[in-house]
Structure formats: C-alpha cells, structure tokens
Amino acid sequence: MRITRGEKINNIPLVKIRDYFENIWRVGFSKKCIRYHFNLSIRGTHSLIKELLQNNYIKNAVHDGERIFLDKNSEYELTEKGHRLCSAKASSPINKAKADRILSEFMQRVIEVNSDDYYLFKVEKLLLFGSYLNTESNDFGDIDIAF
C-alpha cells in the first residue's frame, strides 16, 4: 500500500493517522484516546471515527477473549486494511532508470570495499530480491538487497 503526503481523512494527514495506527495496532483505541491524540473536538472525533469506519480502516472492537493484546477499554480496533496502512509507504516510487543507477552505484561501492584492505570485512555474497526483479515493473519503492 502506498499513500501520498497530501492524502487526508477528516482533514488529518493520512501519514499521521498511519503513525498513530502503528502505535495502537495491538491494543485498539477509544474515542477519548483518538480525541486526545489528534486534539479534536467531540464533533471532530465523531467525524473522524465515522470516516475511518466508512473507509474500512477500523471496526468496533470485539472483546471475545481471543485477542490477547486488545485493551479492555478499547472501542475500536484495526481492520486488515488498517493493518496494511501501518506499513504503507509515503515516499515517491522510483522509476526503473533511477533504480538501475542506485544499484549500479551500490555495486561500485561493493567493489571499492572489497578491493581496499582498509576495510576489515568483505562482501562475499549479495542477494537481490523483491519488486526490482520483476521485469515488467517500472516503479519501485525500494531495492531489496541482502549481503
């Protein structure tokens, strides 16, 4: 999931909502908590909650004993979409040409490190994985490399 910095729900940047969700994803939240966190009026709190419910980011909390982390005072919990929002990126995607340039510069750095005795460790193995390997893709959020 990718979000833009200008995207808003109830006039609150979605990035700020994402950051809040990252902190409460296990325990849920109450109207009081969200009102305090975003410094909202009672009306603003109701409006935000209504939009989050309509956009399927949250749902009414279910206290059925199965959710061991959910706080007993929580009125709402994240939906699957809300959980995806927690890890949503707000950075602009990079195109194939820029990704190729970044990888090339990285490989030059590996060669430099491996050929200079100044560095105590050498790169013995690199693994490239993730979306960069998809030959049909033109936009990437990042380049995944393990060494």
C-alpha positions in Angstrom: 0.0 0.0 0.0 1.3 3.5 -0.9 -0.1 6.7 0.4 0.6 10.3 -0.6 1.7 13.0 1.8 -1.3 15.2 0.8 -3.9 12.5 1.4 -6.2 13.3 4.3 -9.1 11.8 6.2 -11.3 14.4 8.0 -8.6 17.0 7.3 -5.9 14.9 9.1 -3.0 13.8 7.0 -3.2 10.0 6.4 0.5 9.8 7.3 -0.3 11.0 10.8 -3.2 8.5 11.1 -0.8 5.8 9.9 1.7 6.8 12.5 -1.0 6.6 15.2 -2.1 3.2 14.0 1.4 1.9 14.2 1.3 2.6 18.0 -2.1 1.2 18.7 -2.4 -1.7 16.3 -2.3 -4.4 19.0 -4.3 -2.7 21.8 -7.0 -0.8 19.9 -8.2 2.7 20.9 -11.2 4.6 22.3 -12.9 7.8 21.2 -11.2 9.5 24.1 -7.7 8.4 23.0 -8.1 9.5 19.4 -9.7 12.8 20.5 -6.7 13.5 22.8 -4.1 12.3 20.3 -5.3 14.4 17.4 -6.5 17.3 19.6 -10.1 17.1 18.3 -13.4 18.4 19.4 -16.1 15.9 20.2 -17.7 16.6 16.9 -14.4 16.2 15.1 -13.7 12.9 16.9 -17.1 11.5 15.8 -16.5 12.7 12.2 -13.0 11.1 12.1 -14.2 7.8 13.5 -17.1 7.8 11.1 -14.8 8.3 8.1 -12.3 5.6 9.4 -15.2 3.2 9.7 -16.6 4.1 6.3 -13.1 3.6 4.7 -12.8 0.3 6.4 -9.6 1.2 8.4 -11.2 0.4 11.8 -14.1 -1.6 13.2 -15.9 -1.9 16.5 -13.7 -3.8 19.0 -14.6 -7.4 19.8 -13.7 -8.5 23.3 -14.1 -12.2 22.9 -11.0 -13.4 24.8 -9.2 -14.4 21.6 -7.5 -11.1 21.2 -5.0 -11.3 24.0 -3.5 -7.9 23.4 -6.7 -5.8 22.8 -7.2 -3.4 25.7 -10.4 -4.0 27.6 -11.3 -0.3 27.3 -10.8 -0.2 23.5 -13.8 0.7 21.5 -12.2 0.2 18.1 -9.6 -2.0 16.5 -7.9 -2.0 13.1 -9.2 -4.0 10.2 -7.0 -5.7 7.7 -6.9 -2.5 5.7 -6.0 -0.6 8.8 -3.1 -3.0 9.4 -1.9 -2.5 5.9 -2.0 1.2 6.4 0.5 0.7 9.3 3.2 -0.3 6.8 2.2 2.0 4.0 4.9 3.9 2.4 4.6 7.7 1.8 7.7 8.0 -0.3 7.5 8.5 -4.0 8.2 5.5 -6.2 11.5 5.4 -8.1 11.5 4.6 -11.8 13.5 1.8 -13.4 16.3 4.1 -14.6 16.8 5.5 -11.2 16.6 2.1 -9.6 19.3 0.8 -12.1 21.5 3.8 -11.2 21.2 3.2 -7.5 22.0 -0.5 -7.9 25.0 0.3 -10.1 26.3 2.9 -7.5 25.8 0.3 -4.8 27.8 -2.3 -6.8 30.6 0.2 -7.3 30.7 0.7 -3.6 30.9 -3.1 -3.0 33.8 -3.3 -5.5 35.5 -0.4 -3.6 35.1 -2.1 -0.2 36.3 -5.5 -1.4 39.4 -4.1 -3.2 40.6 -1.9 -0.3 42.5 -3.5 2.7 41.4 -0.6 4.9 38.0 -2.4 5.4 38.1 -5.3 7.8 35.2 -7.1 6.2 34.4 -8.0 2.6 31.2 -8.6 0.9 31.1 -12.3 0.0 27.6 -12.7 -1.2 24.8 -10.4 -2.3 21.1 -11.3 -2.7 18.8 -9.1 -4.8 15.1 -9.8 -4.1 11.8 -8.1 -4.2 10.0 -6.0 -6.7 13.2 -5.0 -8.5 13.4 -8.5 -10.0 10.0 -8.1 -11.7 11.0 -7.2 -15.3 7.5 -5.9 -16.1 7.6 -3.3 -13.2 8.6 0.3 -13.9 8.1 1.8 -10.4 9.8 0.7 -7.2 9.5 1.8 -3.6 13.0 0.5 -2.8 15.7 -2.0 -3.8 15.9 -5.1 -1.6 19.5 -6.3 -1.1 20.9 -8.7 1.5 24.6 -9.2 2.0 
